[in-house]
Amino acid sequence: MSEVRGPLRTALTRRLAIRHPVVLAPMGGVAGGALAAAVSAGGGLGQIGIGYGDHAWLTREFDRAGGTRVGCGFITWMLAERPELLEAALERRPAAVTLAFGDPGPFAARIRAAGVPLICQVASAGEARRALEVGADVLAAQGSEGGGHAARGRSTMTLVPELVDLVAGLGADVPVLAAGGIGDGRGLAAALVLGADGALIGTRFWACGEALVAPGAHRRATRAAGDDTVATTVYDRVRGYRWPDGYTSRVLRTPFVARWHGRDQELTGALDRLAVQYRRAVEEEDFDVAQIAVGETIGIVRDIGSAAEVVADIVREASAALQAHRPDPA
């Protein structure tokens, strides 16, 4: 790992009191306390992904963060079914709370009343306006290139500048994060040039030793290309998760996905059998069947890193890229 000569100061680093404009995506079941703590220790902001977890999971992962300053994130429509989890999280005094995939309105006031910065992950101008209405402190503009769940359609490259302009046009003092398809310093530099104040990064940290990921999944993913990913609903249906219309999940195209993707009617008729097959595959770490939720940026990930070193490498590379591409003076 090369030396990081200095931080990249932005409105985001000031707002969240962090050294570098790098935020861990709160990947459910993957971003546990150890990964979140390691990202924060590296100067970014780590976040625990509550996802489909319960109170016991939340407590265990905050404990594993060992008192390090970390945030946490929720699937908003799931939180609506278990609102008590928000209170449990706020008791741990998180550095931020991220809400994604649903209306943040019912929870925003409680988060802000606790003095906790609210990050709203949004996938359109309409969602961004709603987040600003309810008092979001940070917007995360999520394109469909990222791993796991995303709304259909938008690219990070086009969404980020649109939302940066929207925020500026409304006169809002709200930093914007770029999310989706950012896996190294080149991506962070591009996000900053587009007007973002930092990056929300998932897949690159998924491929870290501190992540809650089986070694077999790591080995398989680090041999993959971005072309090997697909946005699908197969795993949600097999696992019985009732995601709202309009969302897919980007995963590696395994033999299981290749067999069932796009065959909705056939899949419906086989769900009971496939649910049993899927649970067995997870237990046995059979990644011909079990899900590997990574984004298109997996094509530039070739090693399993240490999260703090990954933060340092991203910042170093971004600084170098920004310096190298400065226009020559006239």
Secondary structure, DSSP 8 states (H G I E B T S, - for coil): -----S----HHHHHHT-SSSEEE---TTTS-HHHHHHHHHTTSB-EEE-TT--HHHHHHHHHHTTT---EEEEEHHHHHH-THHHHHHHHT--S-EEEESS--HHHHHHHHHTT--EEEEESSHHHHHHHHHTT-SEEEEE-TTSSEEEESS--HHHHHHHHHHHHHHTT----EEEESS--SHHHHHHHHHTT-SEEEE-HHHHTBTTSS--HHHHHHHTT--GGGEEEESHHHHHHT----TTEEEEEE--HHHHHHTT-HHHHHHTHHHHHHHHHHHHHHT-TTTS-----GGGGG--S-B-HHHHHHHHHHHHHHHHHHTS----
